[in-house]
Amino acid sequence: MPTGLMTADDLVAVTGMKTSTKQAEWFNESYGVRVIRRSDGAPVITWETWEALNHKTYGISSNGQGPKKRLVLVSDNRNQK
């Protein structure tokens, strides 16, 4: 599995959306998270976060102890000017 930040092409492949605004909306609608966005509006998400979102959604745990109770993901930057 890839690691590190998703590229622009990765985000299109995962979300099916071409614009950064639609990609961010997709993550919010699909997983209930507001992703961090760069100054140009592009979502910033790692492959590890993507995996954690999927694990949480499907109740999978990598340690064999069931789903985690708390998962800290990403925050938005609405308060930045």
DSSP file (Angstrom, degrees, kcal/mol; ACC not computed):
  #  RESIDUE AA STRUCTURE BP1 BP2  ACC     N-H-->O    O-->H-N    N-H-->O    O-->H-N    TCO  KAPPA ALPHA  PHI   PSI    X-CA   Y-CA   Z-CA
    1    1 A M              0   0    0      0, 0.0    46,-0.0     0, 0.0     0, 0.0   0.000 360.0 360.0 360.0 140.2    0.0    0.0    0.0
    2    2 A P        -     0   0    0      0, 0.0     2,-0.3     0, 0.0     4,-0.1  -0.255 360.0-156.7 -63.6 157.3    1.2    3.5   -0.7
    3    3 A T        +     0   0    0      2,-0.1     2,-0.1    44,-0.1     0, 0.0  -0.838  47.0  34.0-128.6 169.8    2.2    5.8    2.1
    4    4 A G  S    S-     0   0    0     -2,-0.3    43,-2.7     2,-0.0    44,-0.3  -0.368 101.1 -10.4  84.1-165.2    2.5    9.5    2.6
    5    5 A L  B     -A   46   0A   0     41,-0.2    41,-0.2    42,-0.1     2,-0.2  -0.386  68.9-115.5 -72.5 143.6    0.3   12.2    1.0
    6    6 A M        -     0   0    0     39,-2.7    39,-0.2    -2,-0.1     2,-0.1  -0.551  31.1-130.6 -72.5 141.7   -2.1   11.4   -1.7
    7    7 A T     >  -     0   0    0     -2,-0.2     4,-2.3     1,-0.1     5,-0.2  -0.356  28.0 -99.6 -83.9 171.9   -1.3   13.0   -5.0
    8    8 A A  H  > S+     0   0    0      1,-0.2     4,-1.8     2,-0.2     5,-0.1   0.903 127.7  49.8 -58.4 -41.5   -3.9   15.0   -7.1
    9    9 A D  H  > S+     0   0    0      1,-0.2     4,-2.4     2,-0.2    -1,-0.2   0.880 108.0  53.7 -65.4 -37.9   -4.3   11.9   -9.3
   10   10 A D  H  > S+     0   0    0      2,-0.2     4,-2.7     1,-0.2     5,-0.2   0.921 107.1  51.2 -60.5 -44.5   -4.8    9.7   -6.2
   11   11 A L  H  X S+     0   0    0     -4,-2.3     4,-2.6     1,-0.2     6,-0.5   0.884 110.5  48.5 -63.7 -38.5   -7.6   12.0   -4.9
   12   12 A V  H  X S+     0   0    0     -4,-1.8     4,-2.5     2,-0.2    -1,-0.2   0.930 113.0  48.2 -64.3 -44.8   -9.3   11.8   -8.3
   13   13 A A  H  < S+     0   0    0     -4,-2.4    -2,-0.2     1,-0.2    -1,-0.2   0.893 117.3  41.4 -63.4 -40.7   -9.0    8.0   -8.3
   14   14 A V  H  < S+     0   0    0     -4,-2.7    -2,-0.2    -5,-0.2    -1,-0.2   0.922 127.6  28.5 -74.5 -45.5  -10.3    7.7   -4.7
   15   15 A T  H  < S-     0   0    0     -4,-2.6    -3,-0.2    -5,-0.2    -2,-0.2   0.765  89.9-134.8 -89.8 -26.6  -13.1   10.2   -4.9
   16   16 A G     <  +     0   0    0     -4,-2.5     2,-0.4    -5,-0.4    -4,-0.2   0.526  69.6 118.4  79.1   5.4  -14.1   10.1   -8.5
   17   17 A M        -     0   0    0     -6,-0.5    -1,-0.3    -5,-0.1    -2,-0.2  -0.842  51.9-161.5-108.9 142.9  -14.2   13.9   -8.4
   18   18 A K        +     0   0    0     -2,-0.4     2,-0.3    -3,-0.1    -1,-0.1   0.782  69.9  68.9 -93.4 -29.8  -11.9   16.2  -10.4
   19   19 A T  S  > S-     0   0    0      1,-0.1     4,-2.2    -7,-0.1     5,-0.1  -0.656  77.9-130.3 -95.1 149.5  -12.1   19.5   -8.5
   20   20 A S  H  > S+     0   0    0     -2,-0.3     4,-2.5     1,-0.2     5,-0.2   0.857 108.1  55.5 -64.3 -35.1  -10.7   20.0   -5.0
   21   21 A T  H  > S+     0   0    0      1,-0.2     4,-2.2     2,-0.2    -1,-0.2   0.934 110.1  45.0 -62.5 -45.8  -13.9   21.4   -3.7
   22   22 A K  H  > S+     0   0    0      2,-0.2     4,-2.4     1,-0.2    -2,-0.2   0.863 111.3  54.0 -67.0 -35.6  -15.9   18.3   -4.8
   23   23 A Q  H  X S+     0   0    0     -4,-2.2     4,-2.0     2,-0.2    -2,-0.2   0.937 109.8  46.8 -63.0 -46.3  -13.2   16.1   -3.4
   24   24 A A  H  X S+     0   0    0     -4,-2.5     4,-1.9     1,-0.2    11,-0.3   0.900 112.4  50.4 -62.9 -40.5  -13.4   17.8    0.0
   25   25 A E  H  X S+     0   0    0     -4,-2.2     4,-3.0     1,-0.2     5,-0.3   0.894 107.1  55.2 -63.0 -39.5  -17.2   17.6   -0.1
   26   26 A W  H  X S+     0   0    0     -4,-2.4     4,-3.2     1,-0.2     5,-0.3   0.919 107.3  48.4 -60.8 -44.9  -16.9   13.8   -0.9
   27   27 A F  H  X>S+     0   0    0     -4,-2.0     4,-2.3     2,-0.2     6,-1.1   0.895 113.9  47.7 -62.7 -39.0  -14.8   13.1    2.2
   28   28 A N  H  X5S+     0   0    0     -4,-1.9     4,-1.4     4,-0.2    -2,-0.2   0.931 117.7  40.4 -67.8 -44.9  -17.3   15.1    4.3
   29   29 A E  H  <5S+     0   0    0     -4,-3.0    -2,-0.2     2,-0.2    -1,-0.2   0.880 122.3  40.8 -71.1 -38.4  -20.3   13.3    2.9
   30   30 A S  H  <5S+     0   0    0     -4,-3.2    -3,-0.2    -5,-0.3    -2,-0.2   0.858 136.3  11.3 -80.1 -36.3  -18.8    9.9    2.8
   31   31 A Y  H  <5S-     0   0    0     -4,-2.3    -3,-0.2    -5,-0.3    -2,-0.2   0.451  94.1-117.3-124.7  -5.3  -16.9    9.8    6.1
   32   32 A G  S  <<S+     0   0    0     -4,-1.4     2,-0.4    -5,-0.5    -4,-0.2   0.784  72.8 124.3  72.0  26.2  -18.1   12.9    8.0
   33   33 A V        -     0   0    0     -6,-1.1     2,-0.7    -9,-0.1    -1,-0.3  -0.926  56.8-141.8-120.6 145.8  -14.7   14.5    8.1
   34   34 A R        -     0   0    0     40,-0.4     2,-0.1    -2,-0.4    -9,-0.1  -0.919  29.6-142.4-102.2 112.4  -13.6   17.9    6.9
   35   35 A V        -     0   0    0     -2,-0.7    42,-0.3   -11,-0.3     2,-0.1  -0.368  19.5-102.4 -76.7 152.1  -10.2   17.4    5.4
   36   36 A I  E     -B   44   0B   0      8,-0.6     8,-3.0    40,-0.2     2,-0.4  -0.467  42.1-154.1 -65.9 143.5   -7.3   19.9    5.8
   37   37 A R  E     -B   43   0B   0      6,-0.3     5,-0.1    -2,-0.1    -1,-0.0  -0.963   9.7-124.3-128.0 144.0   -6.9   21.9    2.6
   38   38 A R    >   -     0   0    0      4,-3.0     3,-2.2    -2,-0.4    39,-0.1  -0.186  43.2 -92.5 -72.1 173.2   -3.9   23.7    1.1
   39   39 A S  T 3  S+     0   0    0      1,-0.3    -1,-0.1     2,-0.1    -2,-0.0   0.769 129.1  55.0 -62.0 -24.9   -4.1   27.4    0.3
   40   40 A D  T 3  S-     0   0    0      2,-0.1    -1,-0.3   -20,-0.0   -20,-0.1   0.420 122.7-106.6 -87.6   3.1   -5.2   26.5   -3.2
   41   41 A G  S <  S+     0   0    0     -3,-2.2   -17,-0.2     1,-0.3    -2,-0.1   0.295  71.8 142.6  95.1  -9.0   -8.1   24.5   -1.8
   42   42 A A        -     0   0    0     -5,-0.1    -4,-3.0     1,-0.1    -1,-0.3  -0.437  55.5-112.0 -69.0 135.0   -6.6   21.0   -2.5
   43   43 A P  E     -B   37   0B   0      0, 0.0     2,-0.6     0, 0.0    -6,-0.3  -0.357  22.3-148.4 -63.4 144.8   -7.4   18.4    0.1
   44   44 A V  E     +B   36   0B   0     -8,-3.0    -8,-0.6   -39,-0.0     2,-0.3  -0.959  34.7 148.3-117.1 111.3   -4.4   17.2    2.1
   45   45 A I        -     0   0    0     -2,-0.6   -39,-2.7   -39,-0.2     2,-0.2  -0.999  35.2-136.2-145.9 141.5   -4.9   13.6    3.2
   46   46 A T  B  >  -A    5   0A   0     -2,-0.3     4,-2.1   -41,-0.2   -41,-0.2  -0.581  24.1-119.9 -94.7 160.2   -2.5   10.7    3.8
   47   47 A W  H  > S+     0   0    0    -43,-2.7     4,-2.4     1,-0.2     5,-0.2   0.841 116.1  57.9 -63.0 -32.6   -2.9    7.1    2.6
   48   48 A E  H  > S+     0   0    0    -44,-0.3     4,-2.3     2,-0.2    -1,-0.2   0.889 106.2  47.8 -65.6 -39.2   -2.7    6.2    6.3
   49   49 A T  H  > S+     0   0    0      2,-0.2     4,-2.6     1,-0.2    -2,-0.2   0.909 110.1  52.7 -67.0 -41.6   -5.7    8.4    7.1
   50   50 A W  H  X S+     0   0    0     -4,-2.1     4,-2.1     1,-0.2    -2,-0.2   0.917 110.6  47.7 -57.8 -44.6   -7.6    6.9    4.1
   51   51 A E  H  X S+     0   0    0     -4,-2.4     4,-2.7     1,-0.2    -1,-0.2   0.913 111.0  50.9 -63.7 -42.5   -6.9    3.4    5.5
   52   52 A A  H  X S+     0   0    0     -4,-2.3     4,-2.6     2,-0.2    -2,-0.2   0.891 108.4  52.6 -63.2 -39.6   -8.0    4.5    9.0
   53   53 A L  H  X S+     0   0    0     -4,-2.6     4,-2.4     2,-0.2    -1,-0.2   0.924 112.0  45.4 -61.0 -44.8  -11.2    5.9    7.6
   54   54 A N  H  X S+     0   0    0     -4,-2.1     4,-2.3     2,-0.2     6,-0.2   0.906 112.1  51.0 -66.7 -41.2  -12.0    2.6    5.8
   55   55 A H  H  X>S+     0   0    0     -4,-2.7     5,-2.6     1,-0.2     4,-0.7   0.921 112.5  46.7 -61.6 -43.2  -11.1    0.6    8.8
   56   56 A K  H ><5S+     0   0    0     -4,-2.6     3,-0.7     3,-0.2    -2,-0.2   0.921 111.8  51.1 -64.9 -43.2  -13.4    2.6   11.0
   57   57 A T  H 3<5S+     0   0    0     -4,-2.4    -1,-0.2     1,-0.2    -2,-0.2   0.886 119.0  35.7 -61.3 -40.6  -16.2    2.5    8.4
   58   58 A Y  H 3<5S-     0   0    0     -4,-2.3    -1,-0.2    -5,-0.1    -2,-0.2   0.341 111.0-114.9-100.0   6.2  -16.0   -1.3    8.2
   59   59 A G  T <<5 +     0   0    0     -3,-0.7     2,-0.4    -4,-0.7    -3,-0.2   0.818  63.5 149.5  68.9  31.4  -15.2   -2.0   11.8
   60   60 A I      < -     0   0    0     -5,-2.6     2,-0.4    -6,-0.2     8,-0.3  -0.798  27.2-168.2-100.7 139.4  -11.7   -3.4   11.0
   61   61 A S    >   -     0   0    0     -2,-0.4     3,-0.9     6,-0.1     5,-0.2  -0.987  20.3-148.0-125.5 137.7   -8.8   -3.1   13.4
   62   62 A S  T 3  S+     0   0    0     -2,-0.4    -1,-0.1     1,-0.2    -2,-0.0   0.658  98.8  56.0 -76.9 -14.0   -5.2   -3.9   12.5
   63   63 A N  T 3  S-     0   0    0      3,-0.2    -1,-0.2     0, 0.0     0, 0.0   0.374 109.2-118.2 -99.8   5.1   -4.5   -5.1   16.1
   64   64 A G  S <  S+     0   0    0     -3,-0.9    -2,-0.1     1,-0.1    -4,-0.0   0.599  86.8 108.4  74.6  10.7   -7.3   -7.8   16.2
   65   65 A Q  S    S-     0   0    0      1,-0.4    -1,-0.1    -5,-0.0    -3,-0.1   0.182  84.6-105.7-105.9  16.9   -9.1   -6.1   19.1
   66   66 A G        -     0   0    0     -5,-0.2    -1,-0.4     2,-0.0    -3,-0.2  -0.228  65.8 -21.2  86.1 179.0  -12.1   -4.8   17.2
   67   67 A P  S    S-     0   0    0      0, 0.0     2,-0.2     0, 0.0    -6,-0.1  -0.245  70.6-111.1 -63.1 146.9  -12.8   -1.2   16.1
   68   68 A K        -     0   0    0     -8,-0.3     3,-0.1     1,-0.1    -9,-0.1  -0.506  14.5-141.1 -75.3 146.9  -11.1    1.6   18.0
   69   69 A K  S    S+     0   0    0      1,-0.2     2,-0.4    -2,-0.2    -1,-0.1   0.812  86.6  35.3 -77.3 -31.3  -13.3    3.8   20.1
   70   70 A R        +     0   0    0      2,-0.0     2,-0.4    -3,-0.0    -1,-0.2  -0.988  60.9 177.3-132.0 130.5  -11.6    7.1   19.2
   71   71 A L        -     0   0    0     -2,-0.4     2,-0.6    -3,-0.1     0, 0.0  -0.954  13.7-157.9-134.8 114.3  -10.0    8.0   15.9
   72   72 A V        +     0   0    0     -2,-0.4     3,-0.1     1,-0.1    -2,-0.0  -0.819  25.0 161.9 -92.4 123.5   -8.5   11.5   15.4
   73   73 A L        -     0   0    0     -2,-0.6     2,-0.3     1,-0.3    -1,-0.1   0.613  43.8 -44.2-108.0-103.5   -8.4   12.3   11.8
   74   74 A V        -     0   0    0    -25,-0.0   -40,-0.4   -40,-0.0     2,-0.3  -0.889  42.6-143.2-134.2 161.7   -8.0   15.8   10.3
   75   75 A S        -     0   0    0     -2,-0.3     2,-0.2   -42,-0.1   -42,-0.0  -0.809  20.6-114.2-121.8 166.5   -9.4   19.2   11.0
   76   76 A D        -     0   0    0     -2,-0.3     3,-0.2   -40,-0.1   -40,-0.2  -0.484  12.3-134.5 -95.9 173.1  -10.4   22.0    8.7
   77   77 A N    >   +     0   0    0    -42,-0.3     3,-1.5    -2,-0.2    -1,-0.0  -0.242  53.2 136.0-120.5  43.4   -8.7   25.4    8.4
   78   78 A R  T 3   +     0   0    0      1,-0.3    -1,-0.1     3,-0.0     0, 0.0   0.767  69.8  58.2 -62.4 -26.3  -11.8   27.7    8.4
   79   79 A N  T 3  S+     0   0    0     -3,-0.2    -1,-0.3     2,-0.0     2,-0.3   0.498  84.0  99.3 -87.6  -1.3  -10.3   30.1   10.8
   80   80 A Q    <         0   0    0     -3,-1.5    -3,-0.0     1,-0.1     0, 0.0  -0.614 360.0 360.0 -83.8 145.6   -7.3   30.9    8.7
   81   81 A K              0   0    0     -2,-0.3    -1,-0.1     0, 0.0    -3,-0.0   0.402 360.0 360.0-104.5 360.0   -7.3   34.0    6.6
